[in-house]
């Protein structure tokens, strides 16, 4: 179990443990939720409330992630309706057997609010779809992304990797795509796996899993990532962090809990960590400079 940590937020001593933060925070603490699924059940049917609550908590931007090509098309429409929402285009490995429209993936990728390809990758936690099919769909996506890149459609890539680092890294290397244009989202692997990903040159992003008592290896990995290659996310509607782990669904507002925990874990103030991950998100996804601290208005931060 990780020990409790004390950090400073806006000059206030805040104790962070697996129970959350105390005292409650009185000012908005802006963070960009770099990975959420705003079209998923549990969120989409009450989307306006979910977004409003997150903005009140201080979330200044949302990247809604595609898992199928039809999802990617819907994501462009959603992003077009909200100035602080961006989207991606790609096929999740667990949807490798679903119908695929490469034209839709390409078309969604051309949308001005589409900031990345993905999420794509490998998932060895499940036997279905088979690994061979997951690999085939991944390699086809990377081939097409390379061709589109050569045509001028240059975007970073969001990677889904579950128990698959040794299999996935050689495929990414073989693609010839720049290593620093990949982010391994929702990192749940070991510290050794994190070192391998970092040695490859990719980024790493953490969800609420890093706050779990049952995931000390993820916390150990989070300590290793350099400041210029770390990001923070929810993966909403999944993986609510401590101290709201039982909450269903996870919502983008909860990114604050993960950010606070990561700051304490890494021995820094939340202000400094927030500035770092905001700048990283803007740089990786080519988000406008207005997203982040400058975009925050409001009078309070509500974390739960």
PASEBA-1860 file (N, C-alpha, C; in nm, 3 decimals):
! residues 304
1> XXXXXXXX> 0.085/-0.120/0.000/0.000/0.000/0.000/0.088/0.124/0.000 ~ 0.049/0.223/-0.079/0.125/0.347/-0.082/0.098/0.429/0.043 ~ 0.197/0.499/0.095/0.174/0.584/0.212/0.096/0.708/0.173 ~ 0.038/0.772/0.274/-0.023/0.902/0.250/0.087/1.002/0.218 ~ 0.054/1.102/0.136/0.150/1.205/0.098/0.088/1.341/0.125 ~ 0.172/1.437/0.148/0.124/1.574/0.166/0.184/1.662/0.058 ~ 0.098/1.737/-0.012/0.145/1.827/-0.116/0.080/1.963/-0.093 ~ 0.124/2.060/-0.170/0.064/2.193/-0.162/-0.016/2.223/-0.288
9> XXXXXXXX> -0.138/2.268/-0.269/-0.225/2.311/-0.378/-0.272/2.451/-0.346 ~ -0.237/2.548/-0.430/-0.271/2.687/-0.404/-0.224/2.731/-0.266 ~ -0.109/2.681/-0.223/-0.053/2.720/-0.095/-0.115/2.649/0.024 ~ -0.209/2.554/0.000/-0.274/2.482/0.108/-0.212/2.343/0.118 ~ -0.179/2.298/0.238/-0.131/2.162/0.255/-0.247/2.065/0.233 ~ -0.230/1.973/0.141/-0.333/1.876/0.108/-0.276/1.737/0.128 ~ -0.346/1.657/0.207/-0.304/1.519/0.231/-0.372/1.431/0.128 ~ -0.293/1.352/0.058/-0.345/1.261/-0.043/-0.320/1.119/0.003
17> XXXXXXXX> -0.425/1.041/0.006/-0.412/0.899/0.034/-0.509/0.826/-0.055 ~ -0.540/0.705/-0.024/-0.635/0.632/-0.106/-0.778/0.675/-0.076 ~ -0.794/0.769/0.018/-0.924/0.825/0.047/-0.948/0.953/-0.030 ~ -0.847/1.008/-0.094/-0.866/1.132/-0.170/-0.791/1.249/-0.109 ~ -0.845/1.369/-0.124/-0.777/1.491/-0.081/-0.851/1.555/0.035 ~ -0.774/1.610/0.128/-0.832/1.685/0.239/-0.735/1.795/0.278 ~ -0.777/1.921/0.299/-0.915/1.967/0.293/-0.967/1.977/0.150 ~ -1.101/1.992/0.134/-1.156/2.008/0.000/-1.094/2.129/-0.069
25> XXXXXXXX> -1.081/2.121/-0.200/-1.019/2.228/-0.276/-1.121/2.335/-0.310 ~ -1.081/2.461/-0.299/-1.176/2.571/-0.314/-1.164/2.643/-0.447 ~ -1.065/2.608/-0.529/-1.048/2.675/-0.657/-1.042/2.573/-0.770 ~ -1.081/2.614/-0.891/-1.070/2.524/-1.005/-0.925/2.484/-1.029 ~ -0.904/2.358/-1.059/-0.771/2.307/-1.089/-0.776/2.248/-1.230 ~ -0.743/2.327/-1.331/-0.769/2.285/-1.468/-0.682/2.169/-1.514 ~ -0.745/2.069/-1.569/-0.677/1.956/-1.631/-0.755/1.919/-1.757 ~ -0.684/1.876/-1.859/-0.747/1.827/-1.981/-0.764/1.677/-1.966
33> XXXXXXXX> -0.887/1.627/-1.982/-0.908/1.482/-1.982/-0.873/1.432/-2.122 ~ -0.755/1.372/-2.134/-0.703/1.337/-2.265/-0.759/1.208/-2.322 ~ -0.843/1.139/-2.244/-0.898/1.012/-2.295/-1.026/0.980/-2.221 ~ -1.138/0.999/-2.289/-1.269/0.962/-2.235/-1.355/0.917/-2.351 ~ -1.466/0.852/-2.318/-1.556/0.799/-2.420/-1.694/0.862/-2.399 ~ -1.711/0.980/-2.455/-1.833/1.057/-2.431/-1.954/0.999/-2.504 ~ -1.932/0.906/-2.595/-2.043/0.846/-2.669/-2.091/0.715/-2.605 ~ -2.026/0.671/-2.499/-2.061/0.544/-2.437/-2.184/0.558/-2.349
41> XXXXXXXX> -2.255/0.446/-2.333/-2.369/0.442/-2.242/-2.325/0.481/-2.102 ~ -2.412/0.553/-2.034/-2.381/0.601/-1.900/-2.334/0.745/-1.902 ~ -2.285/0.789/-2.016/-2.240/0.928/-2.032/-2.320/0.999/-2.139 ~ -2.333/0.936/-2.255/-2.390/1.007/-2.369/-2.533/1.052/-2.344 ~ -2.612/0.971/-2.273/-2.752/1.006/-2.252/-2.768/1.123/-2.155 ~ -2.665/1.159/-2.082/-2.669/1.277/-1.994/-2.544/1.363/-2.015 ~ -2.505/1.374/-2.140/-2.378/1.435/-2.174/-2.366/1.578/-2.127 ~ -2.471/1.659/-2.146/-2.460/1.801/-2.110/-2.433/1.817/-1.961
49> XXXXXXXX> -2.497/1.735/-1.879/-2.474/1.742/-1.735/-2.331/1.696/-1.702 ~ -2.286/1.590/-1.766/-2.150/1.539/-1.742/-2.046/1.645/-1.777 ~ -2.063/1.710/-1.892/-1.968/1.813/-1.933/-1.974/1.933/-1.839 ~ -2.095/1.973/-1.800/-2.110/2.088/-1.711/-2.044/2.061/-1.576 ~ -2.065/1.941/-1.522/-2.002/1.906/-1.393/-1.850/1.907/-1.405 ~ -1.799/1.856/-1.515/-1.654/1.853/-1.534/-1.598/1.994/-1.545 ~ -1.666/2.079/-1.618/-1.619/2.218/-1.631/-1.620/2.287/-1.496 ~ -1.722/2.261/-1.416/-1.728/2.319/-1.282/-1.610/2.272/-1.197
57> XXXXXXXX> -1.573/2.145/-1.213/-1.459/2.092/-1.139/-1.327/2.147/-1.189 ~ -1.327/2.205/-1.308/-1.205/2.264/-1.362/-1.151/2.197/-1.486 ~ -1.219/2.095/-1.537/-1.172/2.030/-1.660/-1.189/2.127/-1.776 ~ -1.081/2.150/-1.848/-1.081/2.255/-1.950/-1.088/2.201/-2.092 ~ -1.080/2.070/-2.109/-1.088/2.012/-2.242/-1.108/1.863/-2.233 ~ -1.165/1.806/-2.338/-1.198/1.664/-2.341/-1.157/1.607/-2.477 ~ -1.089/1.494/-2.476/-1.063/1.421/-2.601/-1.145/1.293/-2.595 ~ -1.251/1.286/-2.676/-1.336/1.167/-2.679/-1.278/1.070/-2.781
65> XXXXXXXX> -1.258/0.948/-2.738/-1.179/0.851/-2.813/-1.269/0.753/-2.888 ~ -1.237/0.731/-3.014/-1.311/0.635/-3.096/-1.263/0.493/-3.069 ~ -1.356/0.398/-3.080/-1.320/0.256/-3.070/-1.362/0.178/-3.193 ~ -1.447/0.236/-3.277/-1.487/0.178/-3.405/-1.491/0.289/-3.509 ~ -1.503/0.252/-3.636/-1.508/0.357/-3.738/-1.641/0.433/-3.732 ~ -1.748/0.365/-3.695/-1.875/0.438/-3.680/-1.868/0.532/-3.561 ~ -1.803/0.489/-3.455/-1.779/0.573/-3.338/-1.701/0.698/-3.376 ~ -1.604/0.682/-3.465/-1.522/0.795/-3.508/-1.606/0.900/-3.580
73> XXXXXXXX> -1.697/0.855/-3.664/-1.783/0.950/-3.736/-1.873/1.024/-3.638 ~ -1.930/0.953/-3.543/-2.014/1.017/-3.442/-1.933/1.114/-3.357 ~ -1.809/1.080/-3.331/-1.723/1.167/-3.251/-1.697/1.300/-3.318 ~ -1.684/1.301/-3.449/-1.662/1.429/-3.518/-1.783/1.520/-3.503 ~ -1.903/1.461/-3.507/-2.024/1.542/-3.490/-2.030/1.599/-3.348 ~ -1.997/1.516/-3.250/-1.999/1.561/-3.111/-1.897/1.673/-3.089 ~ -1.776/1.654/-3.140/-1.672/1.755/-3.122/-1.710/1.885/-3.192 ~ -1.780/1.874/-3.303/-1.824/1.994/-3.373/-1.925/2.076/-3.296
81> XXXXXXXX> -1.994/2.012/-3.201/-2.097/2.080/-3.123/-2.042/2.147/-2.997 ~ -1.920/2.112/-2.956/-1.865/2.161/-2.829/-1.724/2.215/-2.852 ~ -1.701/2.342/-2.825/-1.568/2.401/-2.849/-1.456/2.336/-2.770 ~ -1.487/2.276/-2.655/-1.382/2.218/-2.570/-1.372/2.066/-2.582 ~ -1.434/2.009/-2.686/-1.427/1.864/-2.710/-1.355/1.839/-2.842 ~ -1.260/1.745/-2.837/-1.191/1.699/-2.958/-1.212/1.549/-2.971 ~ -1.175/1.490/-3.084/-1.206/1.350/-3.109/-1.089/1.280/-3.177 ~ -1.103/1.147/-3.192/-1.002/1.066/-3.260/-1.071/0.972/-3.358
89> XXXXXXXX> -0.990/0.897/-3.432/-1.044/0.803/-3.530/-0.959/0.677/-3.529 ~ -1.022/0.562/-3.499/-0.946/0.438/-3.497/-1.030/0.322/-3.448 ~ -0.967/0.204/-3.446/-1.036/0.079/-3.415/-0.968/0.012/-3.296 ~ -1.041/-0.002/-3.188/-0.995/-0.067/-3.066/-0.971/-0.216/-3.095 ~ -0.869/-0.277/-3.035/-0.844/-0.419/-3.064/-0.961/-0.510/-3.030 ~ -1.040/-0.475/-2.929/-1.154/-0.560/-2.895/-1.271/-0.542/-2.990 ~ -1.258/-0.448/-3.085/-1.358/-0.431/-3.190/-1.302/-0.472/-3.326 ~ -1.196/-0.551/-3.325/-1.132/-0.591/-3.451/-1.224/-0.674/-3.539
97> XXXXXXXX> -1.322/-0.742/-3.480/-1.414/-0.824/-3.558/-1.537/-0.747/-3.604 ~ -1.551/-0.623/-3.562/-1.666/-0.541/-3.602/-1.652/-0.497/-3.747 ~ -1.764/-0.458/-3.810/-1.754/-0.402/-3.945/-1.662/-0.279/-3.946 ~ -1.579/-0.270/-4.047/-1.482/-0.160/-4.059/-1.504/-0.087/-4.190 ~ -1.511/0.045/-4.182/-1.513/0.129/-4.302/-1.385/0.213/-4.301 ~ -1.289/0.176/-4.384/-1.166/0.254/-4.391/-1.192/0.394/-4.443 ~ -1.292/0.408/-4.528/-1.329/0.542/-4.576/-1.377/0.629/-4.460 ~ -1.457/0.570/-4.370/-1.505/0.646/-4.254/-1.389/0.684/-4.161
105> XXXXXXXX> -1.296/0.591/-4.142/-1.181/0.622/-4.056/-1.101/0.739/-4.115 ~ -1.080/0.734/-4.245/-1.005/0.841/-4.313/-1.082/0.973/-4.307 ~ -1.211/0.966/-4.336/-1.294/1.087/-4.338/-1.298/1.151/-4.199 ~ -1.316/1.070/-4.096/-1.316/1.125/-3.960/-1.181/1.188/-3.927 ~ -1.074/1.125/-3.973/-0.941/1.178/-3.946/-0.916/1.312/-4.012 ~ -0.991/1.344/-4.115/-0.976/1.472/-4.184/-1.052/1.585/-4.117 ~ -1.137/1.552/-4.020/-1.216/1.655/-3.953/-1.123/1.747/-3.873 ~ -1.149/1.878/-3.873/-1.059/1.971/-3.803/-1.051/1.950/-3.652
113> XXXXXXXX> -1.152/1.884/-3.592/-1.147/1.858/-3.448/-1.090/1.720/-3.414 ~ -1.052/1.644/-3.516/-0.990/1.513/-3.492/-0.841/1.533/-3.468 ~ -0.794/1.497/-3.349/-0.657/1.530/-3.309/-0.564/1.410/-3.301 ~ -0.616/1.289/-3.326/-0.530/1.170/-3.317/-0.597/1.052/-3.385 ~ -0.515/0.951/-3.414/-0.565/0.819/-3.454/-0.575/0.733/-3.329 ~ -0.677/0.647/-3.326/-0.688/0.553/-3.215/-0.825/0.558/-3.148 ~ -0.846/0.470/-3.051/-0.737/0.397/-2.993/-0.720/0.264/-3.067 ~ -0.598/0.225/-3.082/-0.564/0.102/-3.152/-0.451/0.032/-3.078
121> XXXXXXXX> -0.439/-0.099/-3.098/-0.334/-0.171/-3.028/-0.364/-0.318/-3.015 ~ -0.324/-0.377/-2.901/-0.343/-0.518/-2.872/-0.392/-0.536/-2.729 ~ -0.480/-0.635/-2.710/-0.532/-0.665/-2.577/-0.524/-0.815/-2.554 ~ -0.428/-0.859/-2.473/-0.409/-1.001/-2.445/-0.486/-1.048/-2.323 ~ -0.566/-0.959/-2.265/-0.646/-1.000/-2.149/-0.762/-1.089/-2.193 ~ -0.811/-1.067/-2.313/-0.925/-1.142/-2.365/-0.881/-1.229/-2.484 ~ -0.944/-1.345/-2.498/-0.913/-1.435/-2.610/-0.993/-1.404/-2.734 ~ -1.091/-1.317/-2.722/-1.178/-1.283/-2.833/-1.189/-1.131/-2.844
129> XXXXXXXX> -1.154/-1.074/-2.960/-1.113/-1.137/-3.085/-0.976/-1.204/-3.072 ~ -0.950/-1.303/-3.156/-0.821/-1.373/-3.150/-0.704/-1.278/-3.173 ~ -0.591/-1.312/-3.116/-0.473/-1.226/-3.127/-0.434/-1.202/-3.272 ~ -0.449/-1.303/-3.356/-0.412/-1.287/-3.497/-0.498/-1.181/-3.565 ~ -0.627/-1.179/-3.534/-0.715/-1.078/-3.593/-0.683/-0.940/-3.538 ~ -0.661/-0.930/-3.408/-0.622/-0.801/-3.350/-0.496/-0.747/-3.418 ~ -0.398/-0.835/-3.437/-0.272/-0.793/-3.498/-0.292/-0.749/-3.642 ~ -0.374/-0.822/-3.716/-0.400/-0.787/-3.855/-0.465/-0.650/-3.867
137> XXXXXXXX> -0.565/-0.623/-3.783/-0.633/-0.493/-3.789/-0.540/-0.381/-3.744 ~ -0.458/-0.408/-3.642/-0.360/-0.308/-3.599/-0.263/-0.274/-3.712 ~ -0.207/-0.376/-3.775/-0.109/-0.352/-3.880/-0.171/-0.281/-4.000 ~ -0.295/-0.314/-4.031/-0.363/-0.244/-4.141/-0.384/-0.097/-4.107 ~ -0.421/-0.069/-3.983/-0.437/0.071/-3.943/-0.305/0.147/-3.954 ~ -0.198/0.086/-3.906/-0.068/0.153/-3.911/-0.023/0.177/-4.055 ~ -0.051/0.081/-4.142/-0.016/0.098/-4.284/-0.093/0.215/-4.344 ~ -0.221/0.221/-4.315/-0.303/0.330/-4.370/-0.265/0.464/-4.307
145> XXXXXXXX> -0.239/0.466/-4.178/-0.197/0.590/-4.112/-0.068/0.642/-4.173 ~ 0.023/0.550/-4.205/0.149/0.590/-4.270/0.122/0.652/-4.406 ~ 0.033/0.591/-4.484/0.000/0.645/-4.616/-0.067/0.781/-4.604 ~ -0.159/0.794/-4.509/-0.227/0.923/-4.490/-0.129/1.028/-4.440 ~ -0.034/0.985/-4.360/0.070/1.078/-4.313/0.151/1.129/-4.431 ~ 0.185/1.041/-4.523/0.262/1.081/-4.640/0.183/1.179/-4.727 ~ 0.050/1.174/-4.716/-0.036/1.267/-4.790/-0.056/1.399/-4.716 ~ 0.000/1.409/-4.595/-0.010/1.533/-4.519/-0.102/1.528/-4.399
153> XXXXXXXX> -0.168/1.412/-4.376/-0.259/1.399/-4.262/-0.179/1.342/-4.144 ~ -0.112/1.432/-4.073/-0.017/1.393/-3.969/-0.083/1.408/-3.832 ~ -0.096/1.296/-3.761/-0.158/1.298/-3.628/-0.086/1.199/-3.536 ~ -0.089/1.225/-3.405/-0.036/1.126/-3.310/-0.129/1.007/-3.300 ~ -0.087/0.906/-3.225/-0.160/0.779/-3.219/-0.178/0.737/-3.074 ~ -0.302/0.707/-3.038/-0.337/0.661/-2.903/-0.336/0.508/-2.902 ~ -0.253/0.452/-2.815/-0.232/0.307/-2.811/-0.305/0.244/-2.692 ~ -0.378/0.136/-2.722/-0.435/0.049/-2.619/-0.344/-0.072/-2.608
161> XXXXXXXX> -0.291/-0.096/-2.489/-0.200/-0.208/-2.468/-0.232/-0.273/-2.334 ~ -0.277/-0.396/-2.339/-0.306/-0.469/-2.216/-0.236/-0.604/-2.220 ~ -0.138/-0.620/-2.132/-0.059/-0.743/-2.124/0.003/-0.776/-2.260 ~ 0.050/-0.674/-2.331/0.095/-0.697/-2.468/0.218/-0.616/-2.507 ~ 0.289/-0.560/-2.409/0.404/-0.476/-2.444/0.506/-0.550/-2.530 ~ 0.546/-0.674/-2.495/0.648/-0.742/-2.578/0.603/-0.768/-2.721 ~ 0.473/-0.790/-2.742/0.422/-0.814/-2.876/0.400/-0.684/-2.953 ~ 0.363/-0.580/-2.882/0.323/-0.456/-2.949/0.441/-0.371/-2.993
169> XXXXXXXX> 0.542/-0.358/-2.911/0.652/-0.268/-2.944/0.720/-0.302/-3.077 ~ 0.747/-0.430/-3.108/0.807/-0.459/-3.238/0.718/-0.418/-3.356 ~ 0.587/-0.429/-3.340/0.496/-0.388/-3.448/0.503/-0.237/-3.468 ~ 0.506/-0.162/-3.358/0.514/-0.017/-3.369/0.648/0.024/-3.430 ~ 0.755/-0.042/-3.390/0.886/-0.011/-3.448/0.886/-0.037/-3.599 ~ 0.828/-0.150/-3.637/0.828/-0.188/-3.779/0.745/-0.093/-3.864 ~ 0.652/-0.022/-3.803/0.568/0.071/-3.879/0.648/0.187/-3.936 ~ 0.759/0.220/-3.871/0.839/0.334/-3.913/0.784/0.468/-3.870
177> XXXXXXXX> 0.671/0.468/-3.800/0.614/0.593/-3.750/0.697/0.644/-3.632 ~ 0.704/0.775/-3.612/0.787/0.829/-3.504/0.741/0.780/-3.367 ~ 0.834/0.730/-3.287/0.800/0.675/-3.157/0.737/0.778/-3.065 ~ 0.780/0.904/-3.077/0.727/1.006/-2.987/0.589/1.054/-3.028 ~ 0.529/0.990/-3.127/0.392/1.022/-3.167/0.293/0.918/-3.116 ~ 0.341/0.825/-3.031/0.254/0.725/-2.969/0.238/0.757/-2.821 ~ 0.115/0.742/-2.769/0.094/0.746/-2.625/0.027/0.616/-2.584 ~ 0.084/0.549/-2.484/0.024/0.429/-2.427/-0.074/0.475/-2.321
185> XXXXXXXX> -0.203/0.468/-2.355/-0.304/0.521/-2.264/-0.339/0.416/-2.158 ~ -0.398/0.464/-2.048/-0.442/0.376/-1.939/-0.336/0.271/-1.906 ~ -0.218/0.318/-1.873/-0.107/0.225/-1.851/-0.132/0.143/-1.725 ~ -0.135/0.010/-1.741/-0.160/-0.080/-1.628/-0.055/-0.190/-1.620 ~ 0.059/-0.166/-1.682/0.163/-0.268/-1.686/0.266/-0.244/-1.575 ~ 0.376/-0.316/-1.581/0.478/-0.310/-1.476/0.577/-0.196/-1.501 ~ 0.660/-0.173/-1.400/0.765/-0.073/-1.416/0.862/-0.113/-1.527 ~ 0.892/-0.242/-1.539/0.980/-0.287/-1.647/0.917/-0.261/-1.784
193> XXXXXXXX> 0.787/-0.283/-1.794/0.718/-0.252/-1.919/0.723/-0.103/-1.948 ~ 0.707/-0.023/-1.844/0.715/0.123/-1.863/0.852/0.162/-1.915 ~ 0.956/0.102/-1.860/1.092/0.132/-1.909/1.106/0.097/-2.056 ~ 1.048/-0.016/-2.097/1.056/-0.057/-2.237/0.983/0.043/-2.327 ~ 0.867/0.088/-2.284/0.791/0.186/-2.362/0.867/0.317/-2.370 ~ 0.923/0.360/-2.259/0.999/0.486/-2.257/1.127/0.475/-2.340 ~ 1.194/0.360/-2.333/1.314/0.341/-2.414/1.279/0.344/-2.563 ~ 1.163/0.294/-2.597/1.114/0.302/-2.735/1.096/0.447/-2.778
201> XXXXXXXX> 1.054/0.532/-2.684/1.037/0.674/-2.713/0.896/0.725/-2.704 ~ 0.802/0.638/-2.660/0.661/0.677/-2.654/0.628/0.749/-2.523 ~ 0.506/0.802/-2.518/0.451/0.867/-2.400/0.369/0.764/-2.322 ~ 0.337/0.799/-2.196/0.253/0.713/-2.112/0.150/0.800/-2.041 ~ 0.026/0.750/-2.037/-0.084/0.821/-1.972/-0.148/0.730/-1.867 ~ -0.193/0.790/-1.756/-0.245/0.714/-1.643/-0.389/0.750/-1.613 ~ -0.466/0.647/-1.576/-0.604/0.663/-1.533/-0.613/0.645/-1.382 ~ -0.737/0.631/-1.334/-0.760/0.608/-1.193/-0.699/0.479/-1.141
209> XXXXXXXX> -0.661/0.387/-1.229/-0.598/0.263/-1.183/-0.475/0.292/-1.097 ~ -0.405/0.400/-1.127/-0.284/0.432/-1.050/-0.315/0.459/-0.903 ~ -0.440/0.494/-0.872/-0.479/0.522/-0.733/-0.521/0.397/-0.657 ~ -0.536/0.284/-0.725/-0.591/0.165/-0.662/-0.490/0.101/-0.566 ~ -0.539/0.057/-0.452/-0.454/-0.016/-0.357/-0.396/-0.143/-0.422 ~ -0.472/-0.200/-0.514/-0.434/-0.327/-0.575/-0.337/-0.311/-0.691 ~ -0.292/-0.189/-0.720/-0.207/-0.167/-0.838/-0.077/-0.095/-0.803 ~ 0.000/-0.144/-0.706/0.125/-0.075/-0.672/0.224/-0.073/-0.787
217> XXXXXXXX> 0.216/-0.173/-0.878/0.309/-0.175/-0.991/0.282/-0.059/-1.087 ~ 0.156/-0.017/-1.097/0.123/0.097/-1.184/0.176/0.226/-1.122 ~ 0.162/0.238/-0.990/0.219/0.355/-0.922/0.371/0.360/-0.938 ~ 0.435/0.244/-0.931/0.580/0.240/-0.951/0.616/0.285/-1.092 ~ 0.537/0.244/-1.189/0.561/0.286/-1.328/0.543/0.437/-1.342 ~ 0.443/0.492/-1.273/0.414/0.635/-1.285/0.528/0.722/-1.233 ~ 0.606/0.668/-1.143/0.720/0.745/-1.091/0.833/0.756/-1.194 ~ 0.833/0.667/-1.292/0.945/0.659/-1.387/0.931/0.752/-1.506
225> XXXXXXXX> 0.809/0.794/-1.536/0.785/0.866/-1.661/0.838/1.008/-1.650 ~ 0.919/1.052/-1.745/0.970/1.190/-1.739/0.859/1.292/-1.754 ~ 0.882/1.410/-1.701/0.780/1.515/-1.702/0.729/1.547/-1.841 ~ 0.812/1.534/-1.942/0.771/1.575/-2.075/0.701/1.465/-2.155 ~ 0.672/1.349/-2.087/0.603/1.241/-2.159/0.493/1.175/-2.077 ~ 0.434/1.251/-1.984/0.327/1.196/-1.900/0.198/1.272/-1.926 ~ 0.087/1.198/-1.924/-0.046/1.261/-1.931/-0.140/1.192/-1.833 ~ -0.257/1.251/-1.818/-0.355/1.211/-1.716/-0.491/1.201/-1.784
233> XXXXXXXX> -0.570/1.101/-1.749/-0.697/1.076/-1.817/-0.793/1.004/-1.723 ~ -0.918/0.989/-1.769/-1.013/0.908/-1.694/-1.043/0.774/-1.759 ~ -1.045/0.767/-1.892/-1.100/0.653/-1.965/-1.247/0.634/-1.930 ~ -1.314/0.744/-1.893/-1.456/0.739/-1.861/-1.532/0.675/-1.979 ~ -1.631/0.590/-1.947/-1.699/0.567/-1.819/-1.640/0.457/-1.733 ~ -1.514/0.421/-1.756/-1.452/0.312/-1.682/-1.355/0.365/-1.575 ~ -1.325/0.280/-1.476/-1.209/0.296/-1.389/-1.213/0.421/-1.301 ~ -1.323/0.442/-1.230/-1.329/0.554/-1.137/-1.216/0.543/-1.035
241> XXXXXXXX> -1.145/0.654/-1.009/-1.032/0.651/-0.917/-1.076/0.654/-0.771 ~ -0.984/0.620/-0.682/-1.006/0.652/-0.541/-1.010/0.804/-0.529 ~ -1.095/0.860/-0.445/-1.178/0.798/-0.344/-1.321/0.772/-0.389 ~ -1.345/0.771/-0.521/-1.480/0.748/-0.574/-1.481/0.621/-0.658 ~ -1.401/0.524/-0.620/-1.383/0.406/-0.703/-1.514/0.332/-0.729 ~ -1.605/0.338/-0.635/-1.731/0.268/-0.654/-1.831/0.342/-0.742 ~ -1.799/0.464/-0.782/-1.892/0.544/-0.861/-1.906/0.487/-1.002 ~ -2.028/0.478/-1.050/-2.056/0.432/-1.185/-2.155/0.528/-1.250
249> XXXXXXXX> -2.125/0.581/-1.367/-2.000/0.561/-1.440/-1.890/0.653/-1.390 ~ -1.767/0.625/-1.426/-1.661/0.724/-1.412/-1.691/0.839/-1.507 ~ -1.663/0.960/-1.464/-1.691/1.079/-1.546/-1.565/1.165/-1.555 ~ -1.556/1.252/-1.656/-1.434/1.332/-1.673/-1.396/1.417/-1.553 ~ -1.493/1.460/-1.472/-1.459/1.540/-1.353/-1.362/1.466/-1.262 ~ -1.365/1.334/-1.264/-1.281/1.256/-1.173/-1.134/1.257/-1.213 ~ -1.100/1.315/-1.326/-0.959/1.326/-1.363/-0.881/1.403/-1.258 ~ -0.951/1.490/-1.183/-0.886/1.567/-1.077/-0.827/1.475/-0.969
257> XXXXXXXX> -0.900/1.371/-0.932/-0.851/1.279/-0.830/-0.721/1.213/-0.875 ~ -0.721/1.169/-1.000/-0.601/1.103/-1.053/-0.484/1.201/-1.061 ~ -0.512/1.324/-1.104/-0.408/1.425/-1.112/-0.348/1.457/-0.976 ~ -0.432/1.472/-0.876/-0.385/1.499/-0.740/-0.298/1.385/-0.689 ~ -0.342/1.262/-0.714/-0.266/1.147/-0.667/-0.130/1.140/-0.737 ~ -0.129/1.161/-0.869/-0.004/1.155/-0.943/0.094/1.263/-0.896 ~ 0.042/1.381/-0.869/0.129/1.489/-0.820/0.195/1.448/-0.689 ~ 0.115/1.395/-0.596/0.170/1.353/-0.468/0.269/1.239/-0.485
265> XXXXXXXX> 0.233/1.144/-0.568/0.320/1.028/-0.592/0.456/1.070/-0.647 ~ 0.454/1.171/-0.733/0.577/1.216/-0.798/0.648/1.327/-0.720 ~ 0.592/1.362/-0.601/0.659/1.455/-0.512/0.660/1.598/-0.560 ~ 0.550/1.641/-0.622/0.543/1.777/-0.673/0.411/1.840/-0.631 ~ 0.399/1.971/-0.649/0.272/2.038/-0.621/0.174/2.010/-0.733 ~ 0.045/2.018/-0.701/-0.052/1.998/-0.808/-0.041/2.109/-0.911 ~ -0.015/2.232/-0.867/0.002/2.342/-0.963/0.106/2.307/-1.068 ~ 0.221/2.259/-1.022/0.329/2.226/-1.116/0.290/2.109/-1.204
273> XXXXXXXX> 0.229/2.007/-1.144/0.190/1.890/-1.223/0.084/1.927/-1.325 ~ -0.013/2.008/-1.282/-0.120/2.050/-1.374/-0.063/2.126/-1.493 ~ 0.031/2.217/-1.466/0.092/2.291/-1.577/0.165/2.197/-1.672 ~ 0.230/2.096/-1.615/0.305/2.001/-1.697/0.212/1.920/-1.787 ~ 0.108/1.859/-1.727/0.024/1.771/-1.808/-0.063/1.850/-1.906 ~ -0.103/1.972/-1.868/-0.176/2.056/-1.964/-0.089/2.088/-2.084 ~ 0.035/2.130/-2.057/0.127/2.162/-2.168/0.154/2.039/-2.253 ~ 0.169/1.924/-2.187/0.193/1.801/-2.262/0.076/1.766/-2.352
281> XXXXXXXX> -0.046/1.777/-2.298/-0.165/1.746/-2.378/-0.176/1.838/-2.498 ~ -0.152/1.967/-2.475/-0.159/2.061/-2.587/-0.055/2.028/-2.693 ~ 0.064/1.992/-2.648/0.173/1.963/-2.742/0.148/1.833/-2.818 ~ 0.107/1.728/-2.746/0.089/1.598/-2.810/-0.027/1.601/-2.910 ~ -0.140/1.658/-2.868/-0.259/1.658/-2.952/-0.274/1.784/-3.037 ~ -0.177/1.875/-3.029/-0.184/2.003/-3.103/-0.313/2.079/-3.070 ~ -0.345/2.085/-2.941/-0.463/2.159/-2.896/-0.430/2.308/-2.889 ~ -0.532/2.393/-2.899/-0.507/2.538/-2.892/-0.447/2.579/-2.758
289> XXXXXXXX> -0.368/2.684/-2.760/-0.308/2.735/-2.636/-0.414/2.781/-2.537 ~ -0.534/2.811/-2.584/-0.640/2.858/-2.496/-0.693/2.747/-2.405 ~ -0.664/2.621/-2.436/-0.711/2.510/-2.355/-0.617/2.494/-2.236 ~ -0.673/2.494/-2.117/-0.589/2.480/-1.998/-0.619/2.588/-1.899 ~ -0.516/2.635/-1.831/-0.535/2.729/-1.722/-0.608/2.855/-1.767 ~ -0.572/2.906/-1.885/-0.632/3.031/-1.931/-0.780/3.016/-1.960 ~ -0.824/2.891/-1.982/-0.964/2.870/-2.019/-1.055/2.858/-1.899 ~ -0.998/2.847/-1.778/-1.079/2.819/-1.662/-1.147/2.944/-1.607
297> XXXXXXXX> -1.276/2.934/-1.590/-1.352/3.036/-1.518/-1.440/2.963/-1.418 ~ -1.490/3.035/-1.321/-1.576/2.971/-1.222/-1.524/2.995/-1.083 ~ -1.599/2.952/-0.985/-1.567/2.988/-0.848/-1.530/2.872/-0.759 ~ -1.536/2.750/-0.809/-1.508/2.641/-0.718/-1.469/2.514/-0.789 ~ -1.416/2.422/-0.712/-1.379/2.291/-0.765/-1.455/2.186/-0.687 ~ -1.532/2.106/-0.759/-1.608/1.999/-0.695/-1.554/1.867/-0.747 ~ -1.491/1.790/-0.661/-1.423/1.669/-0.705/-1.509/1.545/-0.695 ~ -1.624/1.551/-0.635/-1.705/1.430/-0.624/-1.851/1.468/-0.622
END
